[in-house]
Amino acid sequence: MIRTPMCRRWIEACAVWTKPGKQIRHYSASYEETMKTWHGLHTPGFNYLANIRHMKRYMKRMGHNISDLSKLNVLHITGTKGKGSTSAFCENILRRHGYKTGVYSSPHLISITERFLCDGKPIETNLFKDHFWDIYNKLFRLRDSEDDMPHAFAFLTLLAFDLFLAQGVDALILEVGIGGQYDCTNIVERPAVCGITSLHVDHVEYLGNTLESVAWHKGGVFKPGAPAVTVLQDPFVMKVLENRAEEIGTTLYEAPPLAAYDGGLEPIRLGIPGHVQQVNASLALQMCNIWLEAQRNGFRRTAVDETSTIKSQSAKAQGFTLTDGMKNGLAQTSLPGRAHVISRPGVTYYMDTAHTDLSIQHLAEWFNRKADEELLTLKGRVARLLIYYGSEGRDQCKHLSILQKRLRLDAVIFSAYASPTEDCSIDYIYNNVSKEEQFQSVLSLKKFWDGSNSSTKDNMPTEGKQAGHSCASFTARSFPEALIAATGGRDLSIRGIRDYISQQQSGKYRMTSSGDHYRDESATWVSTKDGVCLDYPKLPEHVNDADHVQILLAGGFKIIGHGLWYLQADLF
């Protein structure tokens, strides 16, 4: 049941004309009330197969025609891994060619406004609120029944279309939510170009449990006459995509290796580290090249009645000479939370949103390489720790097995991502997994890790140990507790840590006026300003006494988002 929000009683503080004929009013609703209302749109068990039908109906109710979306000159991107990186590369390339860009992606790390980028920056909070309530009130007022409202992701997709049409962007990089064929974003009838990143089995409840089924769904973004590009895929996956392209009526190109550009004379610099990003960068180059060519031709397309006669084919795309905009775009692209490193005195944080089998493997390889490189620059004793929670609905045991075999660690802390006082980013307060449920998951992850470690003790590969020490495991009920334990109080710039640690508690963490600190080794808990007990784990002596700590944060978007928030990282 959708409740009527108090802030439907909006006030028209002033009229804002974002384009002729499009009037957005400033609403009196708070950001917190807006987020509560959005979270109220989460509907478990929604009819995924009916997305397209409902989206078209909602667009009409908002006053938009589906044909309006062609004005956005969409680059439609789907796939399992690499959508975010490919979108970021595309956005930077087109913006550096002088075009006004929009990006719609998901999920967000800290603020929901991250899902809506205009010229590379999240939209202003007030702009988000204004479009939110303008759309919400229209849909609510004209609903056919009590529950006739879009689910949460569908609503944001409608908001994205309304927002970017109003902003008059030259190009919209549009990332699918789930799949392609029945995804909310797939109401775009005439994209400029479509792209498919690497495919793996994921979201099996919607896409099936085979790669062929996943490929069929992803290929649903193809449109008649709109070129499509993909990366190197397994042969049977490529066959499915080729059949889909032929069935729909378009040409599918396979992006070449990154070395194929500029004659392969020198390496192409990428702003996002990692070998896998070369694949995403090549896909972005091919998509942008097609988009730029279409722009030069005025985005002229084959008439609808002619598309059925197009002889579809697949082809190997060729490398080409890069423009300065392409080179600078690739080199200056960054993506928050992906291969993200934050260096502070005495501690270095490594974090990545990896949450599939393959991306977890890449994460382990990346961390080992980067931590080893940093190790050459450090003096004294260095400890390595993992803070992990894990995305709901994923095979956490498999992911932990991968990390256990590949990482060199002194300790691992399984931590809930909840804040002990719920004063963290309000975008995450209204979560469908309670604190207690989170901690029960934490306990089960620790139990698996300990059991796996014990059963393979004699055969544990050397990379699973650090400096001859066993890898001990611990639990934390909240993210601040995990950070206090992992950093040993080294990092005083963690958001709220001076409030979390009471200066009056004898025998607990204590800070002096100079900012120095010490810890009573007998203490295993501290008290917050609100009287909340932080029962942080006491780590082994060789970790506490280390001169520098390297911390890997892993497990998906939620824990990385909280990590970035507490570490006060600049995302854009």
C-alpha positions in Angstrom: 0.0 0.0 0.0 1.4 3.4 -1.0 0.9 6.0 1.7 0.2 9.6 0.8 3.2 11.6 1.9 2.8 14.7 3.9 4.8 16.7 1.4 2.2 16.4 -1.3 1.2 19.7 0.2 4.0 21.4 -1.7 4.6 25.1 -1.9 5.5 26.9 -5.1 8.5 28.8 -3.8 9.4 29.9 -7.3 9.0 28.5 -10.8 12.0 27.0 -12.5 11.9 26.6 -16.3 14.3 23.9 -17.3 13.1 24.0 -20.9 10.2 25.6 -22.7 6.9 24.0 -21.6 8.5 22.1 -18.7 7.8 23.7 -15.3 9.3 22.2 -12.1 8.2 23.6 -8.8 10.3 23.7 -5.6 8.8 21.4 -3.0 8.9 21.8 0.7 9.6 18.2 1.4 12.9 17.3 3.1 15.4 15.0 1.6 14.8 12.5 4.4 11.0 12.5 3.6 11.8 12.0 -0.1 14.0 9.0 0.6 11.4 7.5 2.9 8.8 7.8 0.2 11.2 6.2 -2.4 12.0 3.3 0.0 8.2 2.8 0.3 8.1 2.0 -3.4 10.2 -1.1 -2.9 7.9 -4.0 -3.8 9.2 -7.5 -3.3 8.0 -9.9 -5.9 7.1 -7.4 -8.5 6.2 -8.6 -12.0 9.5 -8.3 -13.8 8.1 -9.5 -17.1 5.5 -6.7 -17.1 8.1 -3.9 -16.8 7.9 -2.6 -20.4 4.1 -2.5 -20.4 3.9 -0.6 -17.1 6.7 1.8 -18.0 4.9 2.8 -21.2 1.7 3.4 -19.2 3.6 5.5 -16.6 5.4 7.5 -19.2 2.0 8.5 -20.8 0.6 9.3 -17.3 3.6 11.7 -16.8 2.9 13.4 -20.1 5.8 12.0 -22.1 5.7 10.1 -25.4 8.0 7.1 -25.9 9.3 8.8 -29.0 10.6 11.7 -26.9 13.4 9.4 -25.7 15.0 9.5 -29.1 16.0 13.1 -28.4 18.4 11.8 -25.8 20.6 10.0 -28.3 21.0 7.0 -26.0 24.1 4.8 -25.6 22.4 1.8 -24.0 24.7 -0.5 -22.0 24.0 -3.9 -20.6 26.1 -6.9 -19.4 27.1 -8.6 -16.2 30.4 -7.0 -15.3 31.9 -3.7 -16.5 28.7 -1.7 -17.1 29.8 1.1 -14.7 33.3 1.3 -16.1 32.1 1.3 -19.7 29.6 4.0 -18.9 32.2 6.1 -17.2 34.6 5.8 -20.1 31.8 6.8 -22.6 30.8 9.8 -20.6 34.3 11.1 -20.3 35.0 10.7 -24.0 31.9 12.4 -25.2 32.1 15.2 -22.7 35.7 15.9 -23.8 34.4 16.2 -27.3 32.3 19.1 -26.2 28.9 17.4 -25.6 26.6 17.7 -22.7 26.3 14.3 -21.1 23.9 12.5 -18.8 24.5 9.1 -17.1 21.8 7.0 -15.5 23.3 4.1 -13.5 22.8 2.0 -10.4 23.2 1.3 -7.6 24.6 4.3 -5.7 27.3 4.2 -3.0 26.4 7.0 -0.7 23.8 9.4 -2.2 21.0 8.4 -4.6 22.0 11.5 -6.7 25.0 9.5 -7.8 22.7 7.6 -10.1 22.1 10.8 -12.2 25.2 12.4 -13.5 25.1 15.6 -15.6 28.4 16.5 -17.2 30.2 14.0 -14.9 28.7 15.3 -11.6 25.8 14.1 -9.5 22.7 16.4 -9.8 21.9 18.8 -7.0 19.8 17.4 -4.2 17.1 20.1 -4.7 16.9 19.2 -8.4 16.4 15.6 -7.6 13.7 16.4 -5.0 11.8 18.7 -7.4 11.7 16.1 -10.2 10.9 13.3 -7.7 7.8 15.0 -6.3 6.7 16.4 -9.6 6.6 12.8 -11.0 5.4 11.2 -7.8 2.4 13.5 -7.4 1.3 13.0 -11.1 1.5 9.2 -10.9 -0.1 9.1 -7.5 -3.0 11.4 -8.4 -3.8 9.5 -11.7 -3.3 6.0 -10.4 -6.0 3.4 -11.3 -5.9 1.5 -8.0 -4.4 1.8 -4.5 -1.2 0.0 -5.5 -0.8 1.3 -9.0 2.6 2.9 -8.6 6.0 2.0 -10.1 8.4 -0.1 -8.1 11.5 1.7 -6.8 13.9 1.2 -9.7 11.1 1.8 -12.3 10.4 5.1 -10.6 14.0 6.2 -10.7 14.2 5.3 -14.4 11.1 7.4 -15.1 12.7 10.2 -13.1 15.9 9.9 -15.2 14.1 10.2 -18.5 12.1 13.2 -17.2 15.3 14.8 -15.8 17.6 14.4 -18.7 14.9 15.5 -21.2 14.5 18.7 -19.2 18.2 19.2 -19.0 18.6 18.9 -22.7 21.6 16.6 -22.7 23.2 15.7 -26.1 23.9 12.1 -25.0 22.4 9.8 -22.3 24.6 6.9 -21.3 21.8 4.5 -20.1 22.8 1.5 -17.9 20.3 -1.3 -17.6 19.2 -2.5 -14.1 18.7 -6.2 -14.7 19.0 -8.1 -18.0 17.8 -6.2 -21.0 14.7 -7.7 -22.7 12.3 -6.8 -19.8 14.4 -4.1 -18.1 12.7 -0.8 -17.3 15.2 1.1 -19.5 14.3 -1.0 -22.5 11.5 1.3 -23.6 14.0 3.3 -25.6 13.0 2.5 -29.2 15.8 4.2 -31.1 19.1 4.2 -29.3 22.1 5.5 -31.1 24.2 2.5 -30.2 23.9 -0.5 -27.8 26.8 -2.2 -25.9 27.1 -5.5 -24.1 29.9 -6.0 -21.5 31.2 -9.4 -20.3 28.5 -11.9 -19.5 28.3 -14.2 -16.6 25.5 -16.0 -14.7 23.8 -13.5 -12.3 20.3 -12.6 -11.2 19.2 -16.2 -11.9 15.7 -15.6 -10.6 15.1 -13.2 -13.5 17.6 -14.2 -16.2 17.9 -18.0 -15.8 20.9 -20.1 -14.6 22.7 -20.6 -17.9 24.9 -18.3 -19.9 22.7 -18.8 -23.0 19.7 -17.6 -21.1 21.6 -14.6 -19.7 22.8 -13.7 -23.3 19.2 -13.9 -24.7 18.0 -11.5 -22.1 20.9 -9.1 -22.5 20.5 -9.2 -26.3 17.0 -7.8 -25.8 18.4 -4.2 -25.9 19.2 -4.6 -29.6 17.0 -2.4 -31.8 16.4 -2.5 -35.6 19.0 -0.4 -37.4 20.9 0.6 -34.2 24.5 -0.7 -34.2 25.5 -3.0 -31.3 28.9 -3.7 -29.9 30.1 -6.4 -27.5 33.4 -7.7 -26.1 35.0 -11.1 -26.6 32.5 -13.6 -25.2 32.4 -17.4 -25.0 31.6 -18.9 -28.4 28.2 -20.2 -27.4 27.4 -16.8 -25.8 28.4 -15.0 -29.0 26.2 -17.3 -31.0 23.2 -16.4 -29.0 24.0 -12.7 -29.3 24.5 -13.0 -33.1 21.1 -14.8 -33.4 19.4 -12.0 -31.4 21.0 -9.4 -33.6 19.8 -11.1 -36.8 16.4 -11.7 -35.3 16.0 -8.0 -34.3 17.6 -6.6 -37.4 21.0 -5.0 -36.5 24.7 -5.5 -36.9 26.7 -6.8 -34.0 30.4 -5.8 -33.7 33.1 -7.4 -31.5 35.4 -4.8 -30.0 39.1 -5.5 -30.6 41.9 -5.6 -28.0 42.9 -2.2 -26.7 46.3 -2.6 -28.4 44.6 -2.4 -31.8 44.2 1.4 -31.5 46.7 4.0 -32.6 48.6 1.2 -34.4 49.6 -0.3 -31.1 52.6 2.0 -30.9 52.3 2.9 -27.3 50.1 1.8 -24.3 46.8 3.7 -23.8 46.5 5.2 -20.3 43.3 4.4 -18.4 42.1 6.3 -15.3 40.5 3.1 -13.8 43.2 0.6 -12.9 43.0 -3.1 -13.7 43.7 -5.3 -16.7 40.0 -6.0 -17.2 39.4 -2.3 -17.8 41.2 -2.6 -21.2 38.2 -4.6 -22.4 35.7 -2.1 -21.1 37.7 0.8 -22.6 37.7 -0.8 -26.1 34.0 -1.3 -25.9 33.5 2.4 -24.9 35.8 3.5 -27.8 33.7 1.6 -30.3 30.4 2.8 -28.9 31.6 6.5 -28.8 33.0 6.2 -32.3 29.6 5.0 -33.6 27.9 7.7 -31.7 30.2 10.5 -32.9 29.7 9.3 -36.5 25.9 9.3 -36.1 26.1 12.8 -34.6 28.0 14.0 -37.7 25.3 12.5 -39.8 22.5 14.2 -37.7 21.5 10.8 -36.2 19.7 9.9 -39.4 18.3 6.4 -39.3 16.8 3.9 -41.7 13.1 4.3 -41.9 11.1 1.8 -39.8 9.5 0.2 -42.8 13.0 -0.5 -44.2 14.6 -2.1 -41.2 13.0 -5.5 -41.8 15.0 -5.7 -45.1 18.4 -5.1 -43.4 20.7 -8.1 -43.8 22.1 -8.5 -40.3 25.6 -9.7 -39.7 28.3 -9.9 -37.0 31.6 -8.4 -37.7 35.0 -7.8 -36.1 35.4 -4.1 -35.3 38.7 -2.5 -36.2 41.0 -0.3 -34.2 41.4 3.3 -35.2 43.4 6.4 -34.5 42.2 8.0 -31.2 41.3 11.7 -31.0 42.7 13.8 -28.2 39.2 13.7 -26.6 39.3 9.9 -26.6 42.8 9.7 -25.1 42.1 12.3 -22.4 38.7 10.8 -21.7 40.1 7.3 -21.0 43.1 8.7 -19.0 41.0 10.9 -16.8 38.1 8.6 -16.1 37.6 7.5 -12.5 34.8 5.4 -10.9 34.2 5.7 -7.1 34.4 2.4 -5.2 36.2 0.6 -8.0 39.9 -0.1 -7.4 39.7 2.7 -4.9 42.7 3.5 -2.7 42.7 5.9 0.2 46.1 6.6 1.9 46.3 8.0 5.4 49.3 8.1 7.9 49.7 4.5 9.2 46.9 3.0 7.2 45.9 2.4 3.6 42.4 1.4 2.5 41.8 -0.6 -0.6 38.2 -1.1 -1.7 36.2 -2.4 -4.6 32.5 -3.2 -5.1 33.3 -6.7 -6.6 30.3 -9.1 -6.0 30.5 -11.9 -8.6 32.9 -14.9 -8.8 35.1 -13.5 -11.5 35.2 -9.9 -10.1 36.2 -11.3 -6.6 39.1 -13.1 -8.3 40.1 -9.8 -10.0 39.8 -8.0 -6.7 42.2 -10.4 -5.0 44.7 -10.1 -7.8 44.5 -6.3 -7.7 44.9 -6.1 -3.9 47.9 -8.4 -3.8 49.6 -6.5 -6.6 48.9 -3.0 -5.2 49.6 -3.9 -1.6 52.9 -5.5 -2.6 53.8 -2.3 -4.6 53.1 -0.2 -1.5 55.0 -2.5 0.7 58.3 -1.6 -1.1 57.8 2.0 0.0 56.9 1.3 3.7 59.2 0.9 6.7 58.7 -1.2 9.7 56.1 -4.0 10.3 53.1 -4.1 8.0 49.9 -6.0 8.7 47.1 -6.8 6.2 43.5 -7.1 7.1 40.2 -7.8 5.3 36.9 -6.2 6.4 34.0 -8.1 4.7 30.3 -8.3 4.8 29.0 -9.6 1.5 26.0 -8.7 -0.8 22.7 -10.4 0.0 21.7 -13.0 -2.5 25.2 -14.0 -3.5 27.2 -17.1 -2.9 29.3 -15.8 0.0 30.9 -19.1 0.8 32.3 -19.3 -2.7 33.5 -15.7 -2.6 35.2 -16.3 0.8 36.9 -19.4 -0.6 38.3 -17.4 -3.4 39.6 -14.8 -1.0 41.0 -17.3 1.5 43.1 -19.0 -1.2 44.4 -15.9 -2.8 44.9 -13.2 -0.1 47.9 -12.9 2.3 46.2 -11.7 5.5 46.9 -11.4 9.2 43.3 -11.0 10.2 39.8 -10.8 8.8 36.9 -8.9 10.4 33.3 -9.8 9.3 31.4 -6.7 9.8 27.8 -5.6 9.5 27.5 -2.4 7.5 25.0 -0.9 9.9 25.7 2.2 11.9 25.3 1.7 15.6 23.2 4.9 16.0 21.7 5.1 12.6 23.3 8.5 11.9 25.0 7.4 8.8 24.0 8.4 5.3 20.2 8.5 5.4 20.1 6.8 1.9 20.8 3.6 3.7 18.9 3.8 6.9 15.7 2.3 5.4 17.1 -1.1 4.6 15.2 -4.4 4.3 17.9 -6.2 6.3 17.9 -5.4 10.0 21.0 -5.0 12.1 20.3 -8.3 13.8 19.9 -10.1 10.5 23.1 -8.5 9.3 25.0 -9.8 12.4 23.6 -13.3 12.0 25.0 -13.3 8.5 28.3 -12.0 10.0 28.4 -15.0 12.4 27.7 -17.5 9.7 30.5 -16.0 7.5 33.0 -16.3 10.3 31.9 -19.9 11.0 32.5 -20.8 7.4 35.8 -19.1 7.2 37.0 -20.7 10.4 35.8 -24.2 9.3 37.4 -23.8 5.9 40.6 -22.6 7.4 40.7 -25.5 9.9 39.9 -28.1 7.3 42.7 -27.0 5.0 45.2 -26.0 7.6 47.9 -28.4 6.5 47.4 -27.7 2.9 46.9 -23.9 3.1 48.8 -22.2 0.3 51.5 -19.9 1.3 49.6 -16.9 0.0 47.0 -17.5 2.6 49.3 -16.6 5.4 51.3 -13.5 6.2 54.8 -13.6 7.9 54.1 -17.0 9.4 51.0 -15.8 11.4 47.7 -17.6 11.1 44.8 -15.6 9.8 42.5 -15.0 12.7 38.9 -14.0 12.2 36.7 -11.6 14.2 33.2 -10.1 14.1 31.9 -6.6 14.5 28.3 -5.5 14.8 28.8 -2.2 13.0 31.2 -0.6 10.5 32.7 1.9 13.0 33.6 -1.0 15.3 35.4 -2.8 12.5 37.3 0.4 11.6 38.3 1.0 15.2 39.7 -2.5 15.5 41.4 -2.6 12.1 43.1 0.8 12.3 44.0 0.5 16.0 43.0 4.1 16.4 45.5 5.3 13.8 43.1 7.1 11.6 41.5 10.0 13.4 39.9 11.4 10.3 37.2 8.7 10.2 33.8 10.4 10.3 32.5 10.7 13.8 35.3 8.8 15.5 35.8 11.6 18.0 32.2 11.3 18.9 32.1 7.6 19.0 35.0 7.5 21.4 34.2 9.0 24.8 37.0 11.1 26.3 35.7 10.5 29.8 35.7 6.7 29.8 38.5 5.5 32.0 40.4 2.5 30.7 38.9 2.9 27.2 40.0 4.6 24.1 41.0 8.1 25.0 42.2 11.1 23.0 44.2 14.1 24.3 43.7 17.7 23.3 46.7 17.4 21.0 45.0 14.6 19.0 47.3 11.9 20.3 45.7 8.8 21.5 46.5 5.6 23.4 44.6 2.4 24.1 44.4 0.4 27.3 45.2 -3.1 26.1 42.8 -4.6 28.6 39.8 -2.8 27.1 37.7 -4.4 24.4 34.9 -1.9 24.2 34.3 1.9 24.0 31.2 4.0 24.7 29.7 6.4 22.2 28.4 9.9 23.1 24.9 8.3 23.0 25.9 5.5 25.4 26.0 2.9 22.7 28.6 0.2 23.4 31.0 -0.5 20.6 32.1 -4.1 21.3 35.1 -3.9 18.9 37.3 -7.0 18.5 40.8 -7.1 20.0 43.2 -8.1 17.2 46.4 -10.1 17.6 49.5 -8.4 19.0 51.4 -8.5 15.7 48.5 -6.6 14.1 48.1 -4.0 16.8 51.8 -3.4 17.0 52.3 -3.0 13.2 53.7 0.3 12.0 51.3 0.3 9.0 48.1 -1.5 8.2 46.8 -2.3 4.8 43.0 -2.8 4.9 40.9 -4.4 2.1 37.2 -3.6 2.2 35.1 -6.0 0.1 31.7 -7.5 -0.2 29.6 -5.3 -2.5 28.2 -1.8 -2.8 26.7 -1.4 0.6 29.8 -2.0 2.7 31.9 0.0 0.2 29.4 2.8 0.3 29.5 2.9 4.1 33.3 2.7 4.0 33.6 5.7 1.7 31.1 7.7 3.9 33.0 7.0 7.1 36.3 7.7 5.4 34.9 11.0 4.1 36.1 10.2 0.6 35.6 12.6 -2.3 33.8 10.7 -5.0 33.5 13.2 -7.7 
